[in-house]
Structures are given as C-alpha cells and as structure tokens.
Amino acid sequence: MDNKRRQLIGCSAALAATVSVPGWARDSIHDSIGDKAHANDAPHGAGSAQKAARPQLGTSAAIDGNGRLWVAQTEAVEQAGGGPALANILLAWSADGGKSWTKVGPVLAAPERVEANGEGRPKLAFGPRGQMYLTYTQPLDQPHTGHIRFARSTDGGVSFSAPVTVQRDLAATGHRFDGIVTDRRGRIFVAWCYVL
C-alpha cells in the first residue's frame, strides 16, 4: 500500500471516530453556561493580560458509561500585545438530552494553542471506570503542522493531567486530524494523520 493511500485511510479512520455537535446544540450550551460567566474570568493559569472570549466552533461530543452526553469546545483567550492565539478547552455534560447542561473545566491549567475547526477539535473518550480522555491538535507556526496532545481525568473531569504530546516525532510536520477511542479492557487508541 503506498503512502498516500495509507495517509488517506488513517485520516478517514480518525475523522470517523468523532461526532460534531450541530450549531443549535453549541448555542444551547453556550447560553446555559452564560456569556457573563466568561466575560471577566480568566481560565486557570491565565494572567491579568489575558481574558476569556466567546467559545469557538471546534466542538465535539461523546457519551459516557452513564449515558450522559458530553461536549468539548475551545474558548479563545485574548492576549494583550498580540502573539499566537491561545485557547482553553471547556467541557459540559447533559443527562436530559441537552435540555440542561453542567459545565466542567477548564481542562488546561494554562491556555495554549488549540485547533478549533470542523476537522481539528478536541475529542473525548471514556474508560471503564469513569476515566475521561481528551486529545486535540496543537497547531505550530507553519501552516498545516501540529502536535497531537493528550490529557486525562480520573475524577470525572474535575481535574486533568498536564497535556503531553503523543507522537514521538516532534518535527514541524502535519500531525493532525486525531481520533481517540477506548476498548472494553480500558486500552486507549489514538490515531492521527501524518502528512509531510
């Protein structure tokens, strides 16, 4: 099998492992969390030079072992003086089909660059004992390049580990379009597309 075909299959598998939340759900989540909750409060680890902004479109969803619907979305963090755009990741869950939402997070102790678009957005998966796993793409300076990042929670999303880069190759190449799943034994599988 040639490299282009292998890359296409890998990208397709990663994209198939994710679900996107429709616009009405994003609006409902944002409204229930509330603009005022984010207008003046900086995320954990943010200094006074940063302030939170409206959540962006990079949103995904997953259902945990208790049947709750979870969504992960990015929230841009504005920086005084410019610099690369930073973000944090917010979580919310619903046990009533999206009628009401409970906010959890933010995930990152300090904001960093987080991809937030249709293909590149935070992804969620759950372990057999309530563990929560999250992957996302950290874009680099060159276009279409990035690192795949991973964080986990063992307390239902109350706290997360510091994110780590998953792939061994740290070159500025196209590590993108990640997907994450777990099996019944609790093993974690992360797939991504690697494009030179």
Sequence and secondary structure as in RCSB ss.txt:
>XXXX:A:sequence
MDNKRRQLIGCSAALAATVSVPGWARDSIHDSIGDKAHANDAPHGAGSAQKAARPQLGTSAAIDGNGRLWVAQTE
AVEQAGGGPALANILLAWSADGGKSWTKVGPVLAAPERVEANGEGRPKLAFGPRGQMYLTYTQPLDQPHTGHIRF
ARSTDGGVSFSAPVTVQRDLAATGHRFDGIVTDRRGRIFVAWCYVL
>XXXX:A:secstr
  HHHHHHHHHHHHHHT  B  HHHHHHHHHHH HHHHHS   TT  TTEEEEEEEEEEEEEE TTS EEEEEEE
EEEETT  S EEEEEEEEESSTTSS EEE    SS B    SSSS  EEEE TTS EEEEEEEE SSTT EEEEE
EEESSTTS     EE  S  SSSEEEEEEEEE TT  EEEEEEEE 
